[in-house]
C-alpha cells in the first residue's frame, strides 16, 4: 500500500470519530489538497507557453494547457494566431470543467472522492444545449475509456466550437492539453488528437518537471513527426527550438 493510500485510510478512520459529515468532508478535501504539488512556478508556465507556440501551427488549432490545482481547473497557458483563433471564454473555464475538453480530461484523472467534491462545489450546469448535465452519465463517459484516450467537446462549451484534449502529467501534477477548432473543422479532431499525443505530450511532460527548454535526448523523433513525412528530424527540432527562443 502506498504512503498516500495509508494516509487516506488514516484520515477516513479519524473521520468516523467526528460528528457532522460536512465538517469531515471538508477536512478530507483539505488533506487531499495538501498532498498535491503547489502552484506551477512562473518559469515552468513560461516554458509551457513557448512549447504551445512552437506546436500550434503543426497542430493547426489554438492550444490550451490546464492543470487541476488546489481543487480547481486552471488554464496556465494558451496559444492562438491569425489562422488558429481562440475560443472565447464566455463562461469561466474553472466552473465549467464538465463542458470543455480539457476539463473533462482533468476530471477523468481525479480520485473518485476528489471528483465528487468538485461536483459539489461546481454544479453540472447547462452551458449550451449539448452540455451533459447528468453527473452519473458524465462520469460514466469520462471513465469508460482507458487512460490516454481522447476527450471531446462537441459544442458543449461554446456553440460553433469543437475540441479534443489529451492527458499530460509529470512531477505529481494532473494536466491536459487541448486544441480548439471551429465546428466546420470537426472532421480534423481525430488527426489533431493523434498529433497532440505524438508531439505535445512528451514535451509538456518534460516541461512540468522544470526541464522543458531542453529537448529530451531519449525521444525517438522519427515517431513524433507527422505521418506525411514532409519534415525531417532536423526541421522539427529546429522549428521547436526557434519557437522557444522567441520567448527567451
C-alpha positions as CSV (number, residue, x, y, z in Angstrom):
1,X,0.0,0.0,0.0
2,X,1.4,3.4,-1.0
3,X,2.1,6.1,1.6
4,X,-0.8,8.2,0.1
5,X,-3.3,5.4,0.5
6,X,-2.2,4.8,4.0
7,X,-2.6,8.5,4.8
8,X,-6.1,8.5,3.3
9,X,-7.0,5.4,5.2
10,X,-5.9,7.0,8.4
11,X,-7.9,10.2,7.7
12,X,-11.0,8.0,6.9
13,X,-10.6,6.2,10.2
14,X,-10.4,9.5,12.1
15,X,-13.4,10.8,10.3
16,X,-15.5,8.1,11.9
17,X,-14.8,9.7,15.3
18,X,-16.2,13.0,14.2
19,X,-19.8,14.0,14.0
20,X,-21.1,16.1,11.1
21,X,-20.4,14.8,7.6
22,X,-19.8,18.3,6.1
23,X,-17.0,19.0,8.5
24,X,-15.4,15.6,7.9
25,X,-15.7,16.1,4.1
26,X,-14.1,19.5,4.3
27,X,-11.2,18.2,6.3
28,X,-10.7,15.3,3.9
29,X,-10.7,17.7,1.0
30,X,-8.1,19.9,2.6
31,X,-6.0,16.9,3.4
32,X,-6.1,15.6,-0.2
33,X,-5.3,19.1,-1.5
34,X,-2.2,19.2,0.8
35,X,-0.9,16.1,-1.0
36,X,-0.8,17.9,-4.3
37,X,2.1,20.0,-5.6
38,X,1.8,23.7,-5.2
39,X,1.2,26.3,-8.0
40,X,3.3,26.0,-11.1
41,X,6.4,28.2,-10.9
42,X,6.4,31.1,-13.4
43,X,9.4,29.7,-15.2
44,X,7.5,26.4,-15.9
45,X,4.4,28.3,-17.1
46,X,6.5,30.4,-19.5
47,X,8.2,27.2,-20.8
48,X,4.8,25.6,-21.5
49,X,3.7,28.7,-23.3
50,X,6.7,28.6,-25.6
51,X,6.1,25.0,-26.3
52,X,2.4,25.7,-27.2
53,X,3.6,28.5,-29.6
54,X,6.0,26.1,-31.2
55,X,3.4,23.4,-31.7
56,X,0.4,25.5,-32.7
57,X,1.0,25.6,-36.4
58,X,1.9,21.9,-36.5
59,X,-1.4,21.1,-34.8
60,X,-3.4,23.7,-36.8
61,X,-5.5,24.8,-33.9
62,X,-5.5,27.1,-30.9
63,X,-4.0,25.3,-27.9
64,X,-4.7,25.3,-24.2
65,X,-2.8,23.8,-21.3
66,X,-4.6,23.3,-18.0
67,X,-3.9,21.7,-14.6
68,X,-6.0,20.6,-11.7
69,X,-4.5,22.6,-8.9
70,X,-5.7,23.2,-5.3
71,X,-9.1,21.8,-6.1
72,X,-9.7,23.9,-9.2
73,X,-9.2,23.8,-13.0
74,X,-6.6,26.4,-14.0
75,X,-5.6,27.3,-17.6
76,X,-1.9,28.1,-17.3
77,X,-1.0,28.7,-20.9
78,X,-2.7,29.2,-24.3
79,X,-1.6,29.9,-27.8
80,X,-3.6,31.2,-30.8
81,X,-2.9,33.1,-34.0
82,X,-4.5,34.6,-37.1
83,X,-5.2,31.2,-38.7
84,X,-5.9,29.4,-35.4
85,X,-8.4,31.7,-33.5
86,X,-9.1,31.1,-29.8
87,X,-12.4,30.1,-28.3
88,X,-13.9,32.8,-26.3
89,X,-14.1,32.1,-22.5
90,X,-17.7,33.3,-22.4
91,X,-18.3,31.3,-19.2
92,X,-15.4,30.9,-16.7
93,X,-13.4,27.7,-17.5
94,X,-12.8,27.0,-13.8
95,X,-16.5,26.4,-13.2
96,X,-17.4,24.5,-16.4
97,X,-14.9,21.6,-16.4
98,X,-17.8,19.2,-17.2
99,X,-18.3,21.0,-20.6
100,X,-14.9,21.6,-22.2
101,X,-12.5,19.0,-23.3
102,X,-9.5,19.8,-21.1
103,X,-11.8,20.0,-18.0
104,X,-13.2,16.5,-18.8
105,X,-9.7,15.2,-19.3
106,X,-8.7,16.6,-15.8
107,X,-11.8,15.3,-14.1
108,X,-11.2,11.8,-15.5
109,X,-7.8,11.7,-13.8
110,X,-9.1,12.6,-10.4
111,X,-9.7,10.3,-7.4
112,X,-13.4,9.4,-7.0
113,X,-13.7,11.4,-3.8
114,X,-11.9,14.5,-5.2
115,X,-14.1,14.4,-8.3
116,X,-17.3,14.1,-6.2
117,X,-16.1,17.1,-4.1
118,X,-15.5,19.1,-7.3
119,X,-19.1,18.4,-8.4
120,X,-20.4,19.6,-5.0
121,X,-18.6,22.9,-5.5
122,X,-19.2,23.2,-9.2
123,X,-22.7,22.2,-10.3
124,X,-23.0,20.2,-13.6
125,X,-25.0,23.0,-15.2
126,X,-26.1,23.5,-18.8
127,X,-23.7,25.7,-20.8
128,X,-25.1,25.0,-24.2
129,X,-27.9,22.8,-25.4
130,X,-25.3,20.0,-25.9
131,X,-23.8,20.1,-22.4
132,X,-24.2,16.8,-20.4
133,X,-25.9,17.8,-17.2
134,X,-26.4,14.3,-15.6
135,X,-23.5,13.7,-13.3
136,X,-23.8,10.0,-13.4
137,X,-23.8,9.9,-17.3
138,X,-20.9,12.3,-17.4
139,X,-18.7,10.3,-15.0
140,X,-19.5,7.1,-16.9
141,X,-18.5,8.8,-20.2
142,X,-15.2,10.1,-18.6
143,X,-14.2,6.7,-17.2
144,X,-15.4,4.3,-19.9
145,X,-12.2,4.6,-21.9
146,X,-8.7,3.6,-21.0
147,X,-6.1,6.2,-19.8
148,X,-4.6,8.1,-22.7
149,X,-7.9,8.4,-24.6
150,X,-9.1,11.5,-26.4
151,X,-11.6,13.7,-24.6
152,X,-14.0,15.7,-26.8
153,X,-16.1,18.8,-26.6
154,X,-18.7,18.8,-29.4
155,X,-20.2,22.3,-28.9
156,X,-20.8,21.5,-25.2
157,X,-18.9,24.6,-24.0
158,X,-19.3,27.0,-26.9
159,X,-21.7,26.9,-29.9
160,X,-19.7,26.8,-33.1
161,X,-16.6,25.2,-31.5
162,X,-15.3,21.6,-31.1
163,X,-12.2,20.4,-29.2
164,X,-10.1,17.5,-28.3
165,X,-7.9,17.1,-25.2
166,X,-5.3,14.5,-24.0
167,X,-3.9,14.0,-20.5
168,X,-0.4,15.2,-19.5
169,X,1.2,14.5,-16.2
170,X,4.6,14.6,-14.5
171,X,6.0,15.6,-11.2
172,X,2.8,14.6,-9.4
173,X,0.7,17.0,-11.5
174,X,-2.6,16.4,-13.3
175,X,-2.6,18.2,-16.6
176,X,-4.3,18.3,-20.0
177,X,-3.6,19.9,-23.4
178,X,-6.4,20.7,-25.7
179,X,-6.9,22.0,-29.2
180,X,-10.0,24.1,-30.2
181,X,-11.3,24.3,-33.8
182,X,-14.3,25.9,-35.5
183,X,-17.2,23.4,-35.8
184,X,-16.8,23.2,-39.6
185,X,-13.3,21.6,-39.0
186,X,-14.7,18.9,-36.7
187,X,-13.6,16.2,-39.2
188,X,-10.0,17.0,-38.1
189,X,-10.5,16.1,-34.4
190,X,-9.0,12.6,-34.6
191,X,-6.0,13.8,-36.5
192,X,-5.4,16.7,-34.2
193,X,-5.8,14.4,-31.1
194,X,-3.2,12.0,-32.5
195,X,-0.8,14.9,-33.2
196,X,-1.2,16.1,-29.6
197,X,-0.3,12.6,-28.3
198,X,2.6,12.4,-30.7
199,X,4.1,15.8,-30.4
200,X,2.7,17.7,-27.4
201,X,2.6,15.2,-24.6
202,X,6.3,14.2,-24.5
203,X,7.4,17.9,-24.5
204,X,4.8,19.0,-21.9
205,X,5.5,16.1,-19.6
206,X,9.1,17.3,-19.6
207,X,8.1,20.9,-19.1
208,X,6.2,20.0,-15.9
209,X,9.5,18.7,-14.4
210,X,11.1,22.1,-15.0
211,X,13.3,20.9,-17.9
212,X,11.0,22.0,-20.8
213,X,13.6,24.1,-22.6
214,X,15.9,21.1,-23.2
215,X,14.7,18.7,-25.9
216,X,14.7,15.1,-24.4
217,X,17.5,13.1,-25.7
218,X,15.7,9.8,-25.5
219,X,12.7,10.7,-27.6
220,X,12.6,8.9,-30.9
221,X,11.8,11.9,-33.1
222,X,11.0,9.7,-36.1
223,X,7.9,8.6,-34.2
224,X,6.9,12.1,-33.3
225,X,6.8,13.5,-36.9
226,X,3.6,13.9,-38.9
227,X,2.5,10.8,-40.9
228,X,3.1,12.7,-44.2
229,X,6.8,12.5,-43.6
230,X,7.3,16.0,-45.1
231,X,9.5,17.2,-42.2
232,X,12.9,15.9,-41.3
233,X,14.1,15.4,-37.7
234,X,16.4,18.4,-38.0
235,X,13.5,20.5,-39.3
236,X,11.3,19.6,-36.3
237,X,14.0,20.2,-33.7
238,X,14.9,23.5,-35.4
239,X,11.3,24.6,-35.5
240,X,10.6,23.9,-31.9
241,X,13.9,25.5,-30.9
242,X,13.1,28.7,-32.8
243,X,9.7,29.0,-31.1
244,X,11.3,28.6,-27.7
245,X,14.0,31.2,-28.5
246,X,11.3,33.8,-29.3
247,X,10.1,33.6,-25.7
248,X,13.6,33.8,-24.2
